[in-house]
């Protein structure tokens, strides 16, 4: 795992944008694995700014997102589908049909997981962006998830519900279940770019980068990825 430590969140976002834009500019039909959460917001703002300033085209780019809350329609303002439109896609010239995410409203969970598995198989990702949960999760793969997992429905850890409650009006509104891409599929991406910012991630960053590779720390599997870059700010790197 290559580790880049930055002074602060702004520099982290600059470096992340450099890495992501290098992929987009090298191959205008690249497949991007994308993530939600507050950490990639600076990166997404820079991608939009780069498009405005340099005209970088996303007309042939395709994307696959990591995860989606179960029970939220794509129109719900807290859905990850909505998050992606608001924070990235609306600022690019990307065709909605070229963006992919699990359908949180799918009645048949198994069929939806099989659909997304087949889609990911047909759409090998050139780069997979990840944030890091404070409990070491990646996407919604919580501690204990088998490394061989494909797309599945998870019951969110209590700590994840608490962490994500800040984005809802009330903790009671946070969905308890979600669809998530599996760890096997994250590991299939050609490159992985994982971002972590802030002191509350320092413990998870240390376990991910320096601890044993264990299913109890899902992100530790990235030590085994042949091309993984971790960009952390000073606060998140404080235990390295
Ligand atoms: C959620 C998402 C993860 C994300 C994590 C961290 O749980 N499912 O993909 O990495 O939050 O979010 P943040 O970047 O807001 O700390």
Boltz pocket constraint, residues with backbone or C-beta under 6 A from the ligand:
constraints:
  - pocket:
      binder: B
      contacts: [[A, 35], [A, 36], [A, 37], [A, 38], [A, 39], [A, 40], [A, 66], [A, 67], [A, 130], [A, 131], [A, 132], [A, 133], [A, 134], [A, 137], [A, 138], [A, 139], [A, 140], [A, 160], [A, 164]]
      max_distance: 6.0
